[in-house]
């Protein structure tokens, strides 16, 4: 079985694949203060609850945007599974050619999402990851990752707004019934959600002018569903894009795999 680990700024997503089938999945809080021993115990217990023994895991693939957590989970994998994870980074086959001023500076999660989107949907393709940040990336028809854009995420925008205003309180991030709010809660929801949807639509229009109007648009990340609820901007919404990309990249890099 293959264990795929996606370490983000907010969450750590873990999936066990049995071939192409997903056997089990968890979402953990990213807590850099936790010691490796704590994550070892947590991961072993979660696996046990789903009937998966550590010896059943014969390979691990990982991407991370939190360097300190990369070291923690590398140690965890060595202790629990007696294997060193394949960590997505420079020198790893992805199926893409990275056309970026400094390829090493591109977040591993961006490359994994782009590789998965191109593999699943072809190119040109635009990936919109609606998470801690809202990240847009473009891949050409010939599998060139040409770059993207990074904007504040919906939660980040909400925290910034509410943290800078003394008379506004936190609200649930859902779309209100109308753009014109009848009270402060609705007004904040409207301003946050609808402006974010409009930003996504506007950025996608700009990307299509550069990539081609026929580019597919794939949404992923925790807020992709909320954006999709208020817009037809996405051709596909795939909440598992990163983890599927990790499985794909592992297949490219394992002995006997093939890729570019």
Residue pairs with C-beta under 8 A, 6 or more apart in sequence:
1 16
1 17
1 18
1 23
1 52
1 56
1 57
1 58
2 16
2 17
2 57
2 58
2 59
2 60
2 61
2 247
2 250
3 14
3 15
3 16
3 17
3 57
3 59
3 60
3 61
3 77
3 81
4 14
4 15
4 16
4 17
4 60
4 61
4 62
4 243
4 246
4 247
4 250
5 12
5 13
5 14
5 60
5 61
5 62
5 63
5 64
5 73
5 85
5 246
6 12
6 13
6 14
6 62
6 63
6 64
6 109
6 112
6 242
6 243
6 246
7 30
7 62
7 63
7 64
7 65
7 66
7 69
7 70
7 73
8 30
8 65
8 66
8 109
8 131
8 132
9 30
9 65
9 66
9 131
9 132
10 29
10 30
10 131
10 132
11 27
11 28
11 29
11 30
11 222
12 27
12 28
12 29
12 30
12 69
12 73
13 25
13 26
13 27
13 28
13 242
13 243
14 25
14 26
14 27
14 28
14 43
14 46
15 22
15 24
15 25
15 26
15 240
15 243
16 22
16 23
16 24
16 25
16 47
16 50
16 52
16 57
17 23
17 247
20 247
22 240
23 50
23 52
24 46
24 47
24 50
24 52
25 243
26 46
28 42
30 66
30 69
32 66
32 68
32 69
32 72
34 72
35 72
36 72
36 75
36 76
36 79
39 72
39 73
39 76
40 76
40 79
40 80
43 76
43 80
44 54
44 80
47 53
47 54
47 57
54 80
54 81
57 80
57 81
57 83
58 83
59 83
59 86
59 250
59 254
60 77
60 81
60 83
60 84
60 85
60 86
61 85
61 86
61 88
61 246
61 247
61 249
61 250
62 70
62 73
62 74
62 77
62 85
62 86
62 87
62 88
62 246
63 87
63 88
63 108
63 109
63 111
63 112
63 242
63 246
64 70
64 73
64 87
64 108
65 107
65 108
65 109
70 87
73 85
74 84
74 85
74 87
77 83
77 84
77 85
78 84
86 92
86 249
86 250
86 253
87 108
88 94
88 108
88 111
88 112
88 246
88 249
89 108
90 103
90 104
92 249
92 253
93 249
93 252
93 253
93 257
93 259
93 260
94 111
94 112
94 115
94 249
94 252
94 259
94 260
95 115
95 118
95 119
95 143
95 248
95 249
95 252
95 259
95 260
96 111
96 114
96 115
96 118
96 139
96 143
96 144
96 145
96 260
97 143
97 144
97 145
97 260
98 106
98 111
98 145
99 144
99 145
99 146
99 147
100 106
100 145
100 146
100 147
106 145
107 135
109 129
109 242
110 127
110 129
110 135
110 137
110 148
111 145
112 242
112 245
112 246
112 249
113 127
113 129
113 137
113 220
113 241
113 242
113 245
114 125
114 127
114 137
114 139
114 145
114 245
115 245
115 248
115 249
116 238
116 241
116 242
116 244
116 245
116 248
117 125
117 127
117 139
117 216
117 218
117 238
117 241
117 245
118 125
118 139
118 143
119 245
119 248
120 218
120 238
120 241
120 244
121 216
121 218
121 235
121 236
122 141
122 216
123 139
123 140
123 141
123 142
123 143
123 215
124 138
124 139
124 140
124 141
124 211
124 212
124 214
124 215
124 216
125 138
125 139
125 215
125 216
125 217
125 218
126 136
126 137
126 138
126 139
126 204
126 207
126 208
126 211
126 215
126 216
126 217
126 218
127 135
127 136
127 137
127 138
127 139
127 148
127 218
127 220
127 241
128 134
128 135
128 136
128 200
128 203
128 204
128 217
128 218
128 219
128 220
128 221
128 224
128 227
128 233
128 234
129 135
129 137
129 220
129 221
129 224
129 241
130 153
130 154
130 200
130 219
130 220
130 221
130 222
130 223
130 224
130 226
130 227
131 153
131 221
131 222
131 223
132 153
132 155
132 156
133 150
133 151
133 152
133 153
133 156
134 150
134 151
134 152
134 153
134 154
134 196
134 199
134 200
134 221
134 223
135 148
135 149
135 150
135 151
136 148
136 149
136 150
136 151
136 203
136 204
136 207
137 145
137 147
137 148
138 145
138 146
138 147
138 148
138 207
138 210
138 211
138 215
139 145
139 146
140 146
140 211
141 212
143 260
146 211
149 203
149 207
151 199
151 203
152 160
153 223
154 173
154 192
154 193
154 196
154 223
154 226
155 173
155 223
157 192
157 196
158 170
158 171
158 173
158 188
158 192
161 168
161 188
161 191
161 192
162 168
162 169
162 170
162 188
168 184
168 188
169 184
171 185
171 188
171 189
171 192
172 189
173 189
173 192
173 193
173 223
173 226
174 189
174 193
174 226
175 189
175 190
175 193
175 194
175 226
175 229
175 230
176 186
176 189
176 190
176 193
177 186
178 186
178 190
179 190
179 194
180 190
181 187
181 188
181 189
181 190
181 191
193 226
193 230
194 230
196 223
196 227
197 227
197 230
197 231
197 233
200 227
200 231
200 233
201 231
201 233
204 217
204 233
207 215
208 215
216 235
216 236
217 233
217 234
217 235
217 236
218 234
218 235
218 236
218 237
218 238
218 241
219 227
219 228
219 233
219 234
219 236
219 237
219 238
220 237
220 238
220 239
220 241
220 242
221 239
224 234
224 237
224 239
225 237
225 239
227 233
227 234
228 234
228 237
238 244
250 257
251 257
252 258
252 259
253 259
